[in-house]
């Protein structure tokens, strides 16, 4: 299994699997022994012995059909996070099935008042990956004790140390690796936790922002805070923020519940802005496309988006186009989608078209498969849009409604800006025309009706879809006109050549898409959006749905039922956890990845002589996962002191990851690396300390609901077995080692605000 001086000292205790037969019992036995516990081993042996006896017996004695042996929780073997029922024997998880109370797993789902003794006998669906949770839970390579590096980073040489020793070393720093020949001082978190005064942090945050925008000079800032300049990364660049920002959390699919705790811990507790999830290497362009498509104006500015994820109402749809995704793979997700689509295909209610370079399982069942050239989805869509407009197959009544009041009058619940006027600048389309631009009001938008400009106020306003002209000296066109011009900028044969799909197929799909009224939609996920032009591919897919007006209609595109948010910040909720944070610090400064910041609004712009910047800035993006370690390697915009990696492996999941691993291996680039995970992975093997984390089936969480599910529901993850990780003590409470335990232990040592008594 592992060399004596290699994987970890615990590995010496791992027994080899039987050579002749590998049974579930043997696998679980091996996994239990990783914890070094004879008790766990005996429990697993006994549990599977009982299961074997029950399977051979008559139905009445089957123990897994008893309510006392079932615990409900939520899976995370993929991002769909299906509600599950975990079946327990003698404290050991032996079987995983779907939760019949959940509308995500069962159609129709059991009523919530159904007796748990009845529900225990009814299994809802869950995919094979979800059922394989038993294998992940009892993985023989599970890390169950704290490990400290005893060789060079990446050498996979470890020693077991106590939880308290690891926390003390991480917090206090020192010559932590002198015993293996590294004569370097490692800064502790207490050194990085420089700005601790909440009032001071709030004041400095406000003024640092003013410095970045040129409303306050650096010299003025330095005079005002001359007694506190030592807390800053660089006093000459206060907009970089405090030294606290030199602690970076690079987290993978942390999910809700845990995410809210982690952001509270790092931001309001520790005072660092550098919290990251994995979103950019997942499907962020998809989310941003929907956000920008659903964002509504608030005066002169744009407000918050209404949705970042929408899905077809597959239970009632008549036609669905899947772009770079499907109903049995690569979506959000197969357990809840497959039954609806399969029923539709079997009964003839539904046709599907799959746009994918690969002949997927979904494509194999499709009415038509379009093997598009990778990344050219928008060209295919523009060809469809050209045909749709040429043949007037769009929903003009829906598109002419310019505001909510007009939509309501037209019997719609959604509307678009298709009729809104856009200013045409010398280099192309610019901002939307506002009433104040032509002396007709304030920040309201403007449409043209019967050749005359009309302000889009609160009352119902309908506009002409096609207009190109000049109003009060300003050249304008409608948004619909701009879309039409783009679609007509190439012939159908040219669009066909770009995307690699024959003209006849483009026409067939466009005709079918517009032959079902509102009961059609176009779906997408990672396939079309994980390209440099992915955002525009995503917007093109959304435009298809807008043209037929199927949004918010039965059988069309839906944002789903949604959920009740766990942080309590929504209107009418009694406990707003965001506000319940005494002594909260105001984290400030440019993030390491320069996301949500403009280069021009930074002191670095002047320092570096303007363009080009040393590395890209991302004012419209967030969670730029692939940029974290390279930015640290370049020390731009500042060097970091500590990196915490959790539930993610940039060394595998980021394309061209070798330079990232080289940076992780260099102790001069990142002096301290800690990791929390259930196994040693391609990236955690470069950590200085690895803390064992609880697995999905051992912890708490509040994952959100797929928009494919029309019912309002909140999922609740809870432990189904006693965690296999070691027991530690934090704030006087015994608990199993986990990400939360590590955060709480550090909070206890550093007295972070908002944690403890």
Long-range contacts (C-beta under 8 A, 24 or more apart in sequence): 1-140, 5-157, 6-156, 6-157, 7-141, 7-156, 7-158, 7-680, 8-143, 8-147, 8-158, 8-159, 8-160, 8-680, 9-158, 9-159, 9-160, 10-34, 10-36, 10-144, 10-145, 10-160, 14-140, 24-48, 24-134, 25-49, 27-135, 27-138, 27-140, 28-92, 28-134, 28-138, 30-138, 30-140, 31-137, 31-138, 31-139, 31-140, 31-142, 31-724, 32-138, 32-724, 33-140, 34-139, 34-140, 34-141, 34-142, 34-144, 34-724, 35-142, 35-144, 35-724, 35-725, 36-144, 36-145, 40-724, 43-90, 43-91, 43-92, 44-92, 44-138, 46-90, 47-89, 47-90, 47-91, 47-92, 47-94, 48-89, 48-92, 48-94, 50-89, 50-90, 51-89, 51-94, 63-89, 64-89, 64-94, 64-95, 65-120, 65-121, 66-117, 66-120, 67-115, 67-116, 67-117, 67-119, 67-120, 69-120, 70-116, 70-119, 70-120, 71-718, 71-720, 72-99, 72-101, 72-718, 73-696, 73-697, 73-716, 73-717, 73-718, 73-719, 73-720, 74-696, 74-701, 74-703, 74-715, 74-716, 74-717, 75-126, 75-130, 75-133, 75-696, 76-253, 76-255, 76-696, 76-701, 76-703, 76-717, 77-127, 77-129, 77-130, 77-132, 77-133, 77-136, 77-696, 78-127, 78-129, 78-130, 78-333, 79-253, 79-282, 79-332, 79-333, 80-104, 80-332, 80-333, 80-334, 80-335, 80-336, 80-706, 81-255, 81-703, 81-704, 81-706, 81-715, 82-126, 82-127, 82-130, 82-333, 82-335, 82-336, 83-715, 84-126, 84-130, 84-133, 85-119, 85-120, 85-123, 85-124, 86-133, 86-697, 86-720, 86-721, 88-720, 88-721, 91-721, 91-722, 92-721, 93-133, 93-134, 93-137, 93-138, 93-697, 93-720, 93-721, 94-134, 95-131, 95-134, 96-126, 96-130, 96-131, 96-133, 96-134, 97-123, 97-124, 97-126, 97-131, 98-123, 98-124, 98-125, 98-126, 98-130, 98-335, 99-124, 100-124, 102-713, 102-715, 103-709, 103-710, 103-711, 103-713, 104-335, 104-336, 104-705, 104-706, 104-708, 104-709, 104-713, 105-335, 105-336, 107-315, 107-339, 107-340, 125-335, 125-339, 126-335, 127-333, 127-334, 127-335, 130-335, 133-696, 133-697, 136-678, 136-695, 136-696, 137-695, 137-696, 137-697, 137-698, 137-721, 139-678, 139-679, 141-679, 141-680, 142-678, 142-679, 142-692, 142-695, 142-724, 143-677, 143-678, 143-679, 143-680, 143-690, 143-692, 143-693, 143-725, 144-692, 144-724, 144-725, 144-726, 144-737, 145-692, 145-725, 145-726, 145-737, 146-689, 146-690, 146-691, 146-692, 146-726, 146-737, 147-680, 147-689, 147-690, 148-688, 148-689, 149-177, 149-180, 149-687, 149-688, 149-689, 150-179, 150-180, 151-180, 152-665, 153-664, 153-665, 153-667, 153-673, 153-686, 153-687, 153-688, 154-661, 154-664, 154-665, 154-685, 154-686, 156-680, 156-685, 158-690, 163-691, 163-726, 163-728, 163-737, 163-741, 163-745, 164-728, 164-745, 166-689, 166-691, 167-742, 167-745, 167-746, 167-749, 168-749, 169-689, 170-672, 170-674, 170-689, 170-746, 171-746, 171-749, 171-750, 173-672, 176-688, 177-688, 182-667, 184-667, 184-671, 186-671, 186-672, 186-688, 187-641, 187-642, 187-671, 187-672, 188-672, 189-247, 189-270, 189-642, 189-746, 189-750, 190-749, 190-750, 191-243, 191-641, 192-243, 192-244, 192-246, 192-247, 192-641, 192-642, 193-244, 193-247, 193-270, 193-271, 193-750, 194-230, 194-231, 194-242, 194-243, 194-244, 195-228, 195-231, 195-242, 195-243, 195-244, 195-271, 195-585, 196-271, 196-585, 198-583, 198-584, 198-585, 198-586, 198-753, 200-228, 201-242, 201-271, 201-585, 201-586, 201-587, 201-588, 202-586, 204-228, 204-238, 204-242, 204-586, 204-588, 205-586, 205-587, 205-588, 207-238, 208-238, 208-239, 208-241, 208-588, 208-589, 209-239, 209-588, 211-238, 211-239, 211-603, 212-239, 212-590, 212-601, 212-602, 212-603, 213-601, 214-601, 218-603, 233-589, 233-638, 234-638, 236-603, 237-602, 237-603, 237-604, 237-607, 237-637, 238-603, 239-589, 239-590, 239-602, 239-603, 240-589, 240-590, 240-603, 240-637, 240-638, 241-273, 241-587, 241-588, 241-589, 241-590, 242-271, 242-588, 242-589, 243-641, 244-270, 244-271, 244-272, 244-585, 244-587, 245-272, 245-273, 245-274, 245-587, 245-589, 245-591, 245-592, 245-638, 245-640, 246-272, 246-638, 246-639, 246-640, 246-641, 246-642, 247-272, 247-274, 247-640, 247-641, 247-642, 247-644, 248-272, 248-274, 248-276, 248-592, 248-628, 248-632, 248-640, 248-642, 248-643, 248-644, 249-274, 249-275, 249-276, 249-644, 249-646, 250-276, 250-625, 250-628, 250-629, 250-643, 250-644, 250-645, 250-646, 250-648, 250-650, 251-275, 251-276, 251-277, 251-278, 251-644, 251-645, 251-646, 251-647, 251-648, 252-277, 252-278, 252-646, 252-647, 252-648, 252-649, 253-277, 253-278, 253-647, 253-648, 254-646, 254-647, 255-701, 255-703, 256-566, 256-701, 256-702, 256-703, 256-704, 257-566, 257-700, 257-701, 257-702, 257-703, 257-717, 258-699, 258-700, 258-701, 258-739, 258-740, 260-566, 260-567, 260-577, 261-740, 261-743, 262-646, 262-739, 262-743, 264-577, 264-581, 264-754, 265-743, 265-747, 265-752, 265-755, 266-587, 267-585, 267-587, 268-581, 268-584, 268-585, 268-587, 268-753, 268-754, 269-584, 269-585, 269-747, 269-752, 269-753, 269-754, 269-755, 270-585, 270-750, 270-752, 271-585, 271-586, 271-587, 272-587, 273-587, 273-588, 273-589, 273-590, 273-591, 274-591, 274-592, 274-640, 276-593, 276-623, 276-624, 276-625, 276-628, 277-623, 277-625, 278-623, 278-625, 278-648, 278-653, 279-622, 279-623, 279-625, 280-621, 280-623, 280-624, 280-625, 280-626, 280-627, 281-625, 281-626, 281-653, 281-654, 282-526, 283-525, 283-526, 283-529, 283-530, 284-529, 284-621, 284-622, 284-623, 285-529, 285-530, 285-531, 285-534, 285-535, 285-537, 285-538, 286-524, 286-525, 286-526, 286-529, 286-534, 286-538, 288-535, 288-538, 288-620, 288-621, 289-529, 289-535, 289-538, 289-539, 289-541, 289-542, 290-538, 290-542, 292-539, 293-539, 293-542, 297-443, 297-445, 299-443, 300-434, 300-443, 306-559, 307-559, 307-707, 309-559, 309-560, 309-707, 310-551, 310-557, 310-558, 310-559, 310-560, 310-707, 311-523, 311-557, 311-558, 311-560, 311-706, 311-707, 311-708, 312-521, 312-523, 312-556, 312-557, 312-558, 312-708, 313-521, 313-553, 313-554, 313-555, 313-556, 313-557, 313-558, 313-710, 314-340, 314-341, 314-344, 314-350, 314-708, 315-340, 315-344, 315-710, 316-519, 316-554, 316-555, 317-344, 317-350, 317-519, 317-520, 317-521, 317-555, 317-556, 318-349, 318-350, 318-351, 318-516, 318-519, 318-520, 318-555, 319-350, 319-351, 319-352, 319-353, 319-512, 319-513, 319-515, 319-516, 319-519, 319-520, 319-521, 320-350, 320-351, 320-352, 320-353, 320-520, 320-521, 320-522, 320-523, 321-352, 321-353, 321-354, 321-355, 321-509, 321-513, 321-521, 321-522, 321-523, 321-544, 322-352, 322-353, 322-354, 322-355, 322-356, 322-362, 322-366, 322-523, 322-524, 323-355, 323-356, 323-377, 323-522, 323-523, 323-524, 323-527, 323-528, 323-537, 323-541, 324-355, 324-356, 324-377, 324-524, 324-525, 324-526, 324-527, 324-528, 324-529, 325-356, 325-362, 325-523, 325-524, 325-525, 325-526, 325-527, 326-354, 326-356, 326-360, 326-361, 326-362, 326-363, 327-352, 327-362, 328-361, 328-362, 328-365, 329-360, 329-361, 329-362, 330-360, 330-525, 330-526, 330-527, 331-523, 331-525, 332-525, 332-706, 332-707, 332-708, 333-706, 333-708, 336-706, 336-708, 336-709, 337-708, 351-512, 353-509, 353-512, 353-513, 355-380, 355-527, 355-528, 356-527, 367-512, 368-505, 368-508, 368-509, 370-501, 370-505, 370-509, 371-500, 371-501, 372-499, 372-500, 372-501, 373-498, 373-499, 373-500, 374-531, 375-528, 375-531, 375-533, 375-534, 375-537, 376-498, 376-499, 376-500, 377-499, 377-524, 377-527, 377-528, 377-537, 377-540, 377-541, 378-528, 378-533, 378-536, 378-537, 378-540, 379-495, 379-498, 379-499, 380-495, 380-499, 380-501, 380-506, 381-537, 381-540, 381-541, 381-543, 381-544, 382-486, 382-487, 382-490, 382-495, 382-540, 383-487, 383-492, 383-495, 383-496, 383-499, 383-501, 383-503, 383-506, 383-510, 384-506, 384-509, 384-510, 384-513, 384-544, 385-483, 385-487, 385-540, 385-543, 385-544, 385-547, 386-487, 386-488, 386-490, 386-492, 386-495, 387-492, 387-506, 387-507, 387-510, 387-511, 388-510, 388-513, 388-514, 388-547, 389-484, 389-487, 389-488, 393-510, 393-511, 393-514, 393-548, 394-514, 394-547, 394-548, 395-547, 395-548, 395-549, 396-465, 397-549, 398-548, 398-549, 399-465, 399-480, 399-546, 399-547, 399-549, 400-462, 400-463, 400-464, 400-465, 401-460, 401-462, 402-445, 402-447, 402-456, 402-461, 402-462, 402-463, 403-456, 403-457, 403-458, 403-460, 403-461, 405-458, 405-459, 405-460, 405-461, 406-460, 406-461, 406-462, 408-460, 409-460, 410-462, 412-549, 412-552, 413-552, 414-549, 414-551, 414-552, 416-479, 416-546, 417-445, 417-479, 418-465, 418-478, 418-479, 418-480, 418-483, 418-546, 419-447, 419-448, 419-462, 419-463, 419-464, 419-465, 419-478, 419-479, 419-480, 420-445, 420-446, 420-447, 420-456, 420-463, 420-478, 420-479, 421-445, 421-446, 421-447, 421-448, 421-453, 421-467, 421-471, 421-476, 421-477, 421-478, 422-476, 422-477, 422-478, 422-479, 422-482, 423-474, 423-475, 423-476, 424-475, 424-476, 424-477, 429-477, 429-482, 433-471, 433-474, 433-476, 437-472, 437-474, 438-471, 438-472, 438-474, 439-472, 446-471, 447-478, 448-478, 483-543, 513-544, 513-548, 514-548, 516-555, 517-548, 518-548, 518-549, 518-550, 518-553, 518-554, 518-555, 518-556, 519-550, 519-553, 519-554, 519-555, 519-556, 520-548, 520-550, 520-555, 520-556, 521-545, 521-550, 521-555, 521-556, 521-557, 522-557, 523-557, 558-707, 558-710, 559-707, 560-705, 560-706, 560-707, 560-708, 560-709, 560-710, 561-705, 561-709, 561-710, 561-711, 561-712, 561-713, 562-705, 562-712, 563-704, 563-705, 563-712, 563-713, 563-714, 563-715, 564-712, 564-714, 566-702, 566-714, 581-753, 581-754, 582-753, 582-754, 583-753, 583-754, 584-753, 584-754, 585-753, 590-637, 592-627, 592-628, 592-631, 592-632, 592-637, 592-638, 592-640, 593-618, 593-624, 593-627, 593-628, 593-631, 594-618, 594-627, 594-631, 594-637, 595-619, 595-621, 595-622, 595-623, 595-624, 595-627, 596-621, 596-622, 602-637, 604-637, 625-650, 625-654, 626-650, 626-654, 626-655, 629-660, 629-663, 629-664, 629-670, 630-659, 630-660, 630-663, 632-663, 632-669, 632-670, 633-659, 633-663, 633-666, 633-669, 635-669, 639-669, 640-670, 641-670, 641-671, 641-672, 642-670, 642-671, 642-672, 642-673, 642-674, 643-670, 643-672, 643-673, 643-674, 644-673, 644-674, 644-675, 644-676, 645-673, 645-674, 645-675, 645-676, 645-677, 645-683, 645-684, 645-687, 646-675, 646-676, 646-677, 646-693, 646-739, 647-676, 647-677, 647-693, 647-739, 648-683, 649-681, 649-682, 649-683, 649-684, 650-683, 651-681, 651-682, 651-683, 651-686, 652-681, 652-682, 652-683, 661-686, 674-742, 676-738, 676-739, 676-742, 691-737, 691-739, 691-741, 691-742, 692-725, 692-726, 692-737, 692-738, 693-725, 693-737, 693-738, 693-739, 694-719, 694-723, 694-725, 694-736, 694-737, 694-738, 694-739, 695-723, 695-724, 697-721, 698-722, 698-723, 698-724, 698-725, 698-736, 699-723, 699-738, 699-740, 731-756, 731-757
